């Protein structure tokens, strides 16, 4: 074997990280490396890496036994994270129970009937299983797409998703409105109101999903498709061509999910408000299990992004079918949601005659759109959408600028970086963010302010545990992760026109390689995790206007100058692109935590002694209720997960130990 360089910073007697093969008559023959004189890289011109010449199920190159034997702890992310978190929880939970004794006792009395049900226990079990499957699914999708898709397809997938995500945020702003209105409608026990909210969520979600999918179909125009799916700098590498059509198909399939996803959100929002967690958990288990099955049986045998797109579309459609069958088979649920005739009910301003079927009373009750909670919900929904877009659109801009300036090989570092963020930490942390989403608003709605502050602490600590485990894995298993997650780029060493792209990823010619970029993964996980903890907590506090101001200022005055500087810089580096993509998260994270700290201090002080929370009433915002100053909290019936009994109580009792 010629003396040559396999990758950056290799030892003098380094083993080859990949084995290469030539195919003839259906049989594979190992080939040796030769030295590419201009670059000094190891070159495999005899390897057969053109896709049309490689037998089905075979690969022209694969990790060598030496690369596979490198030490790695990446498979133990969740157990290590959970172990660290439990070490922290043991002493802190004792303090939590002691300090929340009064509040916990009151809640145990209020929930005694609800939690005595076997369905409640089953719901808790199903939700735990669903959360575990969801974490596993996110991690496996990121790992398998990174290690099985070709470099071009994986890059194309990242580009397509960078467009899909902000578009999805734009057309799904009704989701946040629905969460606010569901609890209030159920509290009013007005079936026309409940019916209106359901039709707004399901029908509006279906309409906006179809509208978004129709807009996405503009990519069928070749000029638009070329600008979207081929932003990369020109390359002479034949292996880097031909993924544009697959990216277009994946994009269309991703957009076609939206009508189903938005409709599913309406169903699941009502399930949360009604406390039907057993059914909600079962639905999530069904969809995640199906996706995992297809991922390992279908995608693993024929890895391409078109298959991945069809799998996601099928999962969303099955969810809609499941919820539709559930609604159609439960007459009692239909009556509760105002979809069947029922007894006399009180409207916002006038009674409905008992003989008049619900279906004939009109879709939207009088005053629905002029109601203050509707207007505030619309405003908050738009604000939440803008917060999401400020981050997603920033990522889209940064990725497109990077693709145009860096080329295929360097952009593949960004694809790997995104995958490692999720598989080494973010996927596990998503479970904590989901917990905040489900319980944060409910705790605030019940007046469990002290418990809410403890929830913030536990979610933040779990996220930090994920960051620590990510850092340990990256520093201990960094070399193994680079070879594993860059295994499909090994084919670039078989063609002299592709060696530059190979060097951009693995290094060896002075380029900044993945071996250097990988050490920024824990930093990215830390910034994103802390941002999401603060954002989800402020969502529970409904402090949307502040979040929009901060996100807009960060986008205009920090991100835009940074991305312009990256575009005009004479020397391009994927490291700069990674840092620029983190700017929107970092500039929002610090003010979000500062704001959250202020809210937590105010919650700890409690309301003034001369203020009380009156009984909520539909369409009227109480003026004497206490809420943290500057937040968007509404003490009326605006909490999507708040039980009906809590909404109708005469007042919300504040914990005794915080009334001093």
C-alpha positions in Angstrom: 0.0 0.0 0.0 1.3 3.4 -0.9 2.2 5.8 1.8 -0.7 8.3 1.8 -3.1 10.2 4.1 -6.4 8.7 5.0 -7.8 11.5 7.1 -6.7 14.5 9.2 -4.4 14.1 12.2 -3.9 10.4 11.6 -1.1 8.6 13.3 2.0 7.7 11.3 1.0 4.0 11.3 -2.7 4.5 11.0 -5.0 1.8 9.8 -7.3 2.6 6.8 -10.7 3.6 8.1 -12.5 2.1 5.1 -12.3 -1.0 3.0 -13.0 -0.6 -0.8 -14.2 -3.1 -3.3 -14.4 -3.7 -7.0 -17.3 -5.7 -8.5 -17.2 -8.0 -11.4 -19.7 -10.7 -12.2 -21.5 -10.1 -9.0 -18.4 -10.8 -6.9 -16.5 -8.2 -4.8 -12.7 -7.9 -4.8 -10.8 -5.7 -2.2 -8.7 -3.0 -3.7 -5.7 -1.1 -2.4 -5.0 2.6 -2.2 -2.7 4.6 -4.3 -1.3 8.0 -3.5 -2.8 11.0 -5.2 0.3 13.1 -5.8 -1.3 16.6 -5.8 -3.1 16.1 -2.5 -1.2 13.2 -0.8 -4.6 11.5 -0.1 -5.2 7.8 -0.3 -7.0 7.2 -3.6 -8.9 4.1 -4.8 -9.4 4.4 -8.5 -10.1 0.7 -8.9 -13.1 0.7 -6.6 -16.5 0.5 -8.2 -18.6 3.3 -6.7 -20.9 4.3 -9.5 -24.4 3.4 -8.3 -25.5 1.7 -11.5 -22.4 -0.6 -11.3 -22.8 -1.7 -7.7 -24.9 -4.8 -7.1 -28.1 -4.4 -5.1 -27.5 -4.6 -1.4 -23.7 -4.1 -1.8 -21.5 -1.1 -1.0 -18.4 0.0 -2.7 -16.8 0.9 0.6 -17.5 0.3 4.3 -15.9 0.9 7.6 -12.9 -1.3 8.2 -12.7 -3.6 11.2 -10.3 -1.1 12.8 -12.8 1.8 12.5 -15.7 -0.4 13.9 -13.5 -1.3 16.9 -12.9 2.2 18.0 -14.3 2.9 21.5 -17.8 4.4 21.4 -20.5 5.1 24.1 -22.9 6.8 21.7 -25.5 3.9 22.2 -25.9 4.7 25.9 -27.0 8.4 25.7 -30.4 7.9 27.4 -29.2 5.5 30.1 -26.3 7.8 31.0 -28.5 10.9 31.0 -31.2 9.2 33.1 -28.6 8.0 35.6 -27.1 11.5 36.1 -30.6 13.0 36.4 -31.6 10.4 39.1 -28.5 11.2 41.1 -29.6 14.8 41.2 -33.3 14.1 41.8 -32.8 11.9 44.9 -31.8 14.7 47.3 -33.8 17.5 45.5 -37.1 15.6 45.4 -37.0 15.3 49.2 -36.7 19.1 49.4 -39.4 19.5 46.7 -41.9 17.3 48.6 -41.1 19.1 51.9 -41.6 22.6 50.5 -44.6 21.7 48.4 -46.3 19.8 51.2 -49.3 22.1 51.5 -49.8 22.4 47.7 -49.3 18.7 47.2 -51.9 17.8 49.8 -54.4 20.1 48.3 -53.8 18.6 44.8 -54.0 15.1 46.1 -57.5 15.8 47.5 -58.5 17.5 44.2 -57.2 14.6 42.1 -58.2 11.7 44.3 -61.2 10.8 42.2 -59.5 11.4 38.9 -56.3 9.3 39.6 -58.2 6.5 41.2 -59.4 5.4 37.8 -57.6 2.5 36.1 -57.7 4.5 32.9 -55.7 7.2 34.5 -52.9 4.7 35.4 -53.1 3.2 32.0 -52.9 6.7 30.5 -49.7 7.5 32.5 -48.2 4.2 31.3 -49.1 4.8 27.7 -47.7 8.4 27.7 -44.4 7.2 29.2 -44.1 4.5 26.6 -45.0 7.0 23.8 -42.4 9.4 25.0 -39.7 6.7 25.0 -40.7 5.6 21.5 -40.7 9.2 20.3 -37.2 9.8 21.6 -36.0 6.5 20.0 -37.6 7.3 16.7 -36.1 10.8 16.5 -32.6 9.4 17.3 -32.9 6.5 14.9 -34.2 8.6 12.0 -31.2 11.0 12.3 -28.7 8.1 12.6 -30.0 6.0 9.8 -30.5 8.9 7.3 -27.0 10.1 8.0 -25.3 6.7 7.8 -27.4 5.1 5.0 -28.3 7.9 2.5 -25.8 9.0 0.0 -24.0 12.4 0.6 -26.2 14.1 -2.1 -29.4 12.7 -0.8 -28.6 13.6 2.8 -27.6 17.1 1.8 -30.8 17.4 -0.2 -32.9 16.2 2.7 -31.4 18.9 5.0 -32.1 21.6 2.4 -35.7 20.4 1.8 -36.4 20.4 5.6 -34.9 23.8 6.0 -37.7 25.1 3.7 -40.4 22.8 5.1 -40.0 23.8 8.7 -40.6 27.6 8.4 -43.5 26.9 6.0 -45.0 24.5 8.5 -44.7 27.1 11.3 -46.5 29.7 9.1 -49.5 27.5 8.3 -49.8 25.8 11.7 -50.3 29.0 13.8 -53.9 27.8 14.6 -52.3 25.2 16.8 -51.6 27.7 19.6 -55.0 29.3 19.2 -56.6 25.9 19.7 -54.7 25.2 22.9 -56.0 28.4 24.4 -59.6 28.0 23.3 -60.2 24.3 24.1 -60.0 24.6 27.9 -62.2 27.7 27.9 -64.8 26.1 25.7 -65.0 23.0 27.9 -65.2 25.2 31.0 -68.2 27.1 29.5 -70.0 23.7 28.9 -71.5 25.4 25.8 -71.7 22.8 23.2 -72.0 25.3 20.3 -68.8 26.9 21.6 -67.1 23.6 21.9 -68.3 22.6 18.4 -67.0 25.9 17.0 -63.5 25.4 18.6 -63.3 21.9 17.3 -64.3 22.9 13.8 -61.9 25.8 13.9 -59.1 23.4 14.9 -59.9 20.4 12.7 -61.5 22.2 9.7 -59.1 25.2 9.9 -56.1 22.9 10.3 -57.2 20.8 7.3 -57.8 23.9 5.2 -54.4 25.5 6.1 -52.6 22.2 5.6 -54.1 21.9 2.1 -53.2 25.5 1.4 -49.6 25.0 2.5 -49.4 21.8 0.5 -50.7 23.7 -2.6 -48.1 26.4 -2.1 -45.4 23.7 -1.8 -46.4 22.3 -5.2 -44.9 25.3 -6.8 -41.6 23.3 -6.7 -43.0 21.5 -9.8 -41.8 24.5 -11.7 -38.3 23.6 -12.8 -36.9 27.1 -12.3 -38.1 27.2 -8.7 -37.0 23.6 -8.0 -33.5 24.3 -9.3 -33.1 27.3 -7.0 -34.4 25.5 -3.9 -32.9 22.0 -4.2 -29.6 22.8 -5.9 -28.0 25.7 -4.0 -24.6 24.0 -3.9 -21.5 25.4 -5.5 -20.7 23.7 -8.8 -18.8 20.4 -8.5 -17.2 18.2 -11.0 -17.7 15.1 -8.9 -20.0 12.7 -10.6 -21.0 11.1 -7.3 -22.4 14.5 -6.1 -25.0 14.8 -8.8 -28.6 13.5 -9.3 -30.3 14.1 -6.0 -32.5 17.0 -7.1 -35.5 15.0 -8.2 -35.5 12.9 -5.0 -35.3 16.1 -2.9 -38.3 17.5 -4.8 -40.3 14.4 -4.1 -39.4 14.4 -0.5 -40.4 18.0 -0.2 -43.8 17.4 -1.7 -44.4 14.4 0.5 -43.4 16.4 3.5 -45.9 19.1 2.6 -48.7 16.6 1.9 -48.4 15.6 5.6 -49.7 19.0 6.8 -53.4 18.5 6.3 -53.2 15.3 8.4 -50.8 16.7 11.0 -52.8 19.9 11.6 -56.0 17.9 11.9 -54.4 15.4 14.3 -53.3 18.3 16.5 -57.0 19.4 16.9 -57.9 15.8 18.0 -55.0 15.5 20.4 -55.6 18.9 21.8 -59.2 17.9 22.8 -57.9 14.6 24.2 -55.5 16.5 26.5 -58.2 18.9 27.6 -60.6 16.0 28.3 -57.9 14.1 30.2 -58.0 11.2 27.7 -54.3 10.4 28.1 -54.8 6.6 27.6 -56.1 7.2 24.1 -53.6 9.9 23.4 -50.7 7.7 24.5 -52.0 4.7 22.5 -52.3 6.9 19.3 -48.7 8.1 19.8 -47.4 4.5 20.4 -49.2 3.3 17.3 -47.7 5.9 15.1 -44.2 5.7 16.5 -44.1 1.9 16.5 -45.2 1.8 12.9 -42.6 4.4 11.9 -39.9 2.4 13.7 -41.0 -0.8 12.0 -41.0 0.8 8.6 -37.6 2.4 9.3 -35.9 -0.9 10.1 -37.7 -3.1 7.6 -38.3 -0.9 4.6 -36.0 2.0 4.7 -33.0 0.0 5.9 -33.3 -2.3 2.8 -33.7 0.5 0.3 -32.4 3.7 1.9 -33.6 6.8 0.0 -35.4 10.0 1.0 -38.5 9.2 -1.2 -39.1 6.1 1.0 -38.6 8.2 4.1 -41.2 10.8 2.8 -43.8 8.1 2.1 -43.3 6.7 5.6 -43.9 10.0 7.3 -47.0 10.6 5.2 -48.4 7.2 6.0 -47.8 7.8 9.7 -49.7 11.1 9.6 -52.6 9.7 7.7 -52.9 6.7 10.1 -53.1 9.2 13.0 -56.0 11.0 11.3 -57.8 7.7 10.6 -57.4 6.6 14.2 -58.8 9.8 15.7 -61.7 9.9 13.1 -62.7 6.3 14.0 -62.4 7.2 17.7 -64.8 10.1 17.3 -67.2 8.3 15.0 -67.5 5.3 17.4 -68.2 7.4 20.6 -71.6 9.1 20.6 -71.0 10.5 24.1 -67.8 12.2 22.9 -69.7 13.6 19.9 -72.4 15.0 22.2 -69.7 16.6 24.5 -68.1 18.2 21.5 -71.4 19.6 20.1 -71.5 17.3 17.1 -74.8 15.7 18.2 -78.2 17.0 19.4 -78.4 17.6 23.1 -80.4 19.2 25.9 -80.8 22.9 26.4 -77.5 24.7 26.8 -76.7 28.3 27.6 -75.0 30.2 24.8 -72.9 33.3 25.2 -75.9 35.6 25.1 -79.0 33.6 24.6 -80.4 30.1 25.2 -80.8 27.4 22.6 -84.1 25.7 22.3 -84.1 22.1 23.3 -85.8 21.0 20.1 -83.2 22.6 17.9 -80.5 20.1 16.8 -76.9 21.2 17.4 -76.2 20.7 13.7 -78.7 23.4 12.8 -77.6 26.0 15.2 -74.8 27.3 13.0 -71.1 26.5 12.9 -69.8 29.5 14.8 -71.8 30.9 17.8 -72.5 34.7 17.9 -69.6 36.7 19.3 -67.0 34.0 18.8 -64.6 36.1 16.7 -65.3 39.3 18.7 -64.7 37.5 22.0 -61.6 38.9 23.8 -60.1 35.4 24.4 -60.4 34.7 20.7 -58.7 37.9 19.7 -56.0 37.3 22.3 -55.6 33.7 21.1 -55.2 34.9 17.5 -52.6 37.4 18.6 -50.7 34.9 20.7 -50.8 32.4 17.8 -49.3 34.8 15.4 -46.7 35.8 18.0 -45.8 32.1 18.6 -45.5 31.6 14.9 -43.1 34.6 14.5 -40.9 33.3 17.4 -40.6 29.9 15.6 -40.0 31.5 12.2 -37.2 33.7 13.5 -35.2 30.6 14.4 -36.2 28.3 11.5 -35.8 31.0 8.8 -32.4 31.9 10.2 -31.3 28.3 9.9 -32.6 28.2 6.3 -30.7 31.3 5.3 -27.5 30.1 6.9 -27.7 26.7 5.3 -28.3 28.2 1.8 -25.4 30.6 2.2 -23.2 27.8 3.4 -24.3 25.5 0.5 -23.5 28.2 -2.0 -20.0 29.0 -0.6 -18.8 25.7 0.9 -19.8 23.0 -1.6 -21.0 19.4 -1.1 -18.2 18.0 1.1 -18.1 20.9 3.6 -21.9 21.0 3.7 -22.0 17.3 4.6 -20.2 18.4 7.8 -23.3 20.5 8.6 -25.6 17.5 7.9 -23.5 15.4 10.2 -23.5 18.1 12.9 -27.3 18.2 12.8 -27.6 14.4 13.2 -25.1 14.3 16.1 -26.9 17.0 17.9 -30.1 14.9 18.1 -28.5 11.4 18.5 -26.1 12.5 21.2 -28.4 14.7 23.3 -31.3 16.7 21.8 -33.5 13.7 21.1 -33.4 12.7 24.8 -34.0 16.3 25.9 -37.1 16.5 23.7 -38.8 14.3 26.3 -38.3 17.0 28.9 -39.6 19.8 26.6 -42.7 17.7 25.9 -43.2 17.3 29.7 -43.1 21.1 30.1 -45.6 21.5 27.3 -48.1 19.0 28.8 -47.7 20.0 32.4 -46.5 23.6 32.6 -49.7 25.3 31.5 -51.8 22.9 33.6 -49.8 23.8 36.8 -50.2 27.5 36.2 -53.9 27.1 35.5 -54.4 25.3 38.8 -52.4 27.9 40.7 -49.5 25.5 41.4 -46.9 28.2 41.0 -44.3 26.7 43.3 -44.7 23.3 41.5 -44.2 25.1 38.2 -40.9 26.6 39.3 -39.7 23.1 40.4 -40.7 21.8 37.0 -38.6 24.4 35.3 -35.6 23.4 37.5 -36.0 19.7 36.8 -36.5 20.2 33.0 -33.4 22.5 32.9 -31.3 20.0 34.9 -32.3 17.1 32.7 -31.3 19.2 29.6 -27.9 19.9 31.3 -27.5 16.2 31.9 -28.1 15.6 28.2 -25.4 18.2 27.4 -22.9 16.6 29.8 -23.5 13.1 28.3 -23.1 14.6 24.8 -19.8 16.2 25.7 -18.5 12.9 27.2 -19.5 11.0 24.1 -18.0 13.4 21.7 -14.7 13.7 23.5 -14.5 10.0 24.2 -15.9 8.6 20.9 -15.3 11.5 18.5 -13.2 9.6 16.0 -15.6 6.7 15.9 -18.5 9.1 15.4 -16.8 10.9 12.5 -16.2 7.6 10.6 -19.7 6.2 11.4 -21.7 9.3 10.5 -19.5 10.0 7.4 -19.3 6.4 6.1 -21.3 7.2 2.9 -18.7 9.9 2.0 -16.0 7.2 1.7 -17.1 6.7 -1.9 -15.6 10.1 -2.8 -12.1 8.7 -2.5 -12.7 6.5 -5.5 -12.8 9.3 -8.1 -10.1 12.0 -8.6 -12.8 14.6 -9.2 -14.3 13.9 -5.8 -11.2 13.9 -3.7 -11.6 17.6 -2.8 -15.0 16.9 -1.4 -13.6 13.9 0.5 -10.9 16.1 1.9 -13.4 18.8 3.0 -15.1 16.2 5.3 -12.2 13.9 6.4 -9.4 16.5 6.1 -5.8 15.6 5.2 -5.1 18.6 3.0 -5.3 21.5 5.4 -9.1 21.9 5.3 -11.1 22.2 8.5 -12.4 18.7 8.8 -15.2 17.0 10.7 -12.6 15.9 13.3 -12.5 19.6 14.4 -16.1 20.6 13.9 -17.5 17.7 16.0 -16.2 19.3 19.2 -18.8 22.1 18.7 -21.7 19.6 18.9 -22.0 19.8 22.8 -22.0 23.7 22.5 -24.9 23.5 20.0 -26.8 21.1 22.2 -26.3 23.3 25.2 -27.5 26.5 23.5 -30.5 24.8 21.8 -31.5 23.0 25.0 -31.4 26.0 27.2 -33.3 28.0 24.6 -36.0 25.4 24.4 -36.4 25.2 28.2 -36.8 28.9 28.5 -39.1 29.2 25.5 -41.4 26.3 26.6 -41.6 27.9 30.1 -42.5 31.3 28.7 -45.0 29.6 26.5 -46.7 28.2 29.6 -46.7 31.8 31.0 -48.0 33.0 27.6 -45.4 35.8 27.5 -45.5 35.9 23.7 -45.1 39.6 23.0 -41.8 39.8 24.8 -40.6 36.7 23.0 -41.4 38.2 19.6 -39.6 41.4 20.4 -36.5 39.6 21.5 -36.5 37.2 18.5 -37.0 40.0 16.0 -34.2 42.1 17.5 -31.9 39.1 17.5 -32.8 38.3 13.9 -32.4 41.8 12.5 -29.4 43.2 14.5 -27.4 40.0 15.1 -28.2 37.2 12.7 -28.5 39.3 9.5 -25.1 41.1 10.0 -23.5 37.7 10.9 -24.8 35.9 7.8 -23.8 38.8 5.5 -20.3 38.7 7.0 -20.2 34.9 6.4 -21.3 35.5 2.8 -18.6 38.1 2.1 -15.8 36.6 4.0 -12.8 35.6 1.8 -12.2 32.4 3.6 -15.1 30.0 4.1 -15.4 27.4 6.8 -18.2 25.1 8.1 -17.2 26.1 11.6 -18.3 29.7 10.9 -21.6 28.4 9.4 -22.2 26.4 12.6 -21.7 29.4 14.8 -23.9 31.6 12.6 -26.7 29.1 12.8 -26.4 29.2 16.6 -26.8 33.0 16.7 -30.6 33.2 16.8 -30.8 30.6 19.6 -28.1 32.4 21.7 -29.4 35.9 21.3 -32.9 34.8 22.3 -31.8 32.3 25.0 -30.1 34.9 27.3 -33.0 37.4 27.4 -35.5 34.5 27.7 -33.8 33.2 30.8 -33.6 36.8 32.3 -37.3 37.2 31.7 -38.1 33.8 33.1 -36.1 34.5 36.2 -38.2 37.6 36.8 -41.4 35.7 36.5 -40.2 33.0 38.8 -39.3 35.6 41.5 -42.8 37.2 41.1 -44.5 33.8 41.3 -42.6 33.1 44.5 -43.8 36.3 46.1 -47.4 35.5 45.2 -50.3 37.9 44.6 -51.0 40.9 46.9 -53.2 40.1 49.8 -56.0 42.4 48.6 -56.3 40.6 45.3 -58.2 37.5 44.5 -59.0 35.5 41.4 -62.7 35.6 40.7 -64.6 32.9 38.9 -63.8 32.9 35.2 -66.4 33.9 32.7 -66.5 33.4 29.0 -65.8 36.5 26.9 -64.8 38.7 29.9 -61.3 39.2 31.1 -61.2 39.7 34.9 -59.6 43.0 35.8 -58.9 42.2 39.5 -57.1 38.9 39.0 -53.4 38.6 39.8 -50.8 37.4 37.2 -47.1 37.9 36.9 -46.4 41.4 35.6 -45.5 41.6 32.0 -46.6 38.0 31.2 -49.5 37.1 28.9 -51.1 35.0 31.6 -54.9 35.2 31.6 -56.6 34.1 34.8 -59.8 33.3 32.9 -60.4 29.9 31.3 -57.5 29.8 28.9 -55.5 26.8 30.0 -55.9 24.0 27.6 -55.2 21.2 30.1 -57.1 22.6 33.1 -59.9 20.3 34.3 -63.5 21.6 34.2 -63.8 21.5 38.0 -60.8 23.9 38.3 -62.3 26.3 35.8 -65.6 26.5 37.6 -64.2 26.9 41.1 -65.0 30.1 42.9 -61.4 31.0 43.2 -57.9 29.7 42.6 -56.3 29.1 46.0 -52.7 30.3 46.3 -50.3 28.0 48.3 -50.4 29.0 52.0 -46.7 29.0 52.4 -46.4 31.6 49.7 -49.1 33.9 51.0 -46.8 35.6 53.6 
